[in-house]
Amino acid sequence: MKVVFDLEVEEYLSQLVDILYDKEYFGLKESAYQYVDALIDDIEYGIRNKSKKPAPTYFNRYGKNMSYAIFKKNDNTQWYVFFNRDDDIYYIRYIGNNHTCAQYLD
């Protein structure tokens, strides 16, 4: 299995460290890095075993015929990972959380 992140997703994940730190979700920048690294690891090693749902048409702006999986990080935050799968390759097209995109899910 291989996981490939879209360039925009990679950029978002690198910016996420600063977002989490600047909004004071984490008191130390190192903690924000650890959180994002753990999220990436969860996606890379866990996406195969996650329940998958078809992505609503709202998300077609990131790719057609996508699925999504949910990664719960704590009591307050779930991450929604949108992807296409081709054989054993997962192409991660978009990542959002319950604060940013849950309202568009069924």
Residue pairs with C-beta under 8 A, 6 or more apart in sequence:
1 48
1 88
1 89
1 90
2 88
2 89
2 90
3 43
3 44
3 47
3 89
3 90
3 92
4 89
4 90
4 91
4 92
5 13
5 92
6 62
6 91
6 92
6 93
6 94
8 94
9 92
9 93
9 94
9 95
12 95
13 36
13 39
13 40
13 95
16 32
16 36
17 29
17 32
17 33
17 36
18 32
20 26
20 32
20 35
20 36
21 28
21 29
21 32
25 32
26 32
26 35
35 73
38 73
39 71
39 73
39 79
42 71
42 73
43 71
43 81
43 92
43 95
46 71
47 69
47 81
47 83
47 90
48 90
50 69
50 70
50 71
51 69
51 70
52 67
52 68
52 69
53 67
53 68
53 69
53 106
54 66
54 67
54 68
55 66
55 67
55 68
55 82
56 104
56 105
56 106
58 104
59 66
59 68
59 82
59 94
59 101
59 104
60 66
62 82
62 93
62 94
63 82
63 84
63 91
63 93
63 94
65 84
66 82
66 83
66 84
66 93
66 94
67 82
67 83
67 84
67 85
68 80
68 81
68 82
68 83
68 105
69 80
69 81
69 83
70 78
70 79
70 80
70 81
71 78
71 79
71 80
71 81
72 78
72 79
73 79
77 97
77 98
77 99
78 97
78 98
78 102
79 95
79 96
79 97
80 95
80 96
80 97
80 98
80 101
80 102
80 105
81 92
81 94
81 95
82 92
82 93
82 94
82 95
82 96
83 90
83 91
83 92
83 93
84 90
84 91
84 93
85 91
96 102
